[in-house]
Amino acid sequence: MVTYRRGGHVQSDDEAVERLCEHCGWHCVADGYPELVSQYQSHLRAEHPKAWLRA
């Protein structure tokens, strides 16, 4: 069973991290924090450019 963490680092093979967008219904689950950050930043750039500039 996979355990999802909100932020933070994955500590074992059966964990994942997740992130919700504060501006819309976008949701992401990733195997590691760097992948999650990359996907979230890409989403902000594409969908919420003003919010991305403030981040």
C-alpha positions in Angstrom: 0.0 0.0 0.0 1.4 3.4 -1.0 1.5 6.1 1.6 1.0 9.7 0.4 2.7 12.6 2.1 1.8 16.3 1.6 5.2 17.8 0.9 8.3 16.5 2.6 10.5 13.7 1.3 9.8 10.1 0.3 11.4 7.9 2.9 10.7 4.4 1.4 9.7 2.7 -1.8 6.0 2.5 -0.8 5.6 6.3 -0.2 4.7 9.1 -2.6 4.3 12.9 -2.2 1.3 14.9 -3.3 0.4 18.5 -3.9 -2.8 20.4 -4.5 -3.0 23.7 -6.3 -4.4 26.6 -4.2 -5.8 28.3 -7.3 -7.7 25.4 -9.0 -8.5 21.7 -8.7 -5.1 20.5 -10.0 -3.6 17.6 -8.1 -0.3 15.8 -8.4 1.2 12.6 -6.9 4.9 11.9 -7.5 7.5 9.4 -6.5 9.8 12.1 -5.1 9.8 15.7 -4.0 12.0 17.1 -6.8 9.6 15.6 -9.4 6.6 17.0 -7.5 8.1 20.5 -7.4 9.0 20.4 -11.1 5.4 19.4 -12.0 3.9 22.0 -9.7 6.1 24.8 -11.1 5.2 23.8 -14.7 1.5 23.9 -13.8 1.9 27.3 -12.2 3.8 28.7 -15.2 1.2 27.4 -17.7 -2.1 28.0 -15.7 -1.3 30.8 -13.2 1.6 32.9 -14.5 1.1 35.7 -12.0 1.1 33.3 -9.1 4.2 31.6 -10.5 6.1 34.9 -10.6 5.3 35.4 -6.9 6.4 31.9 -5.9 
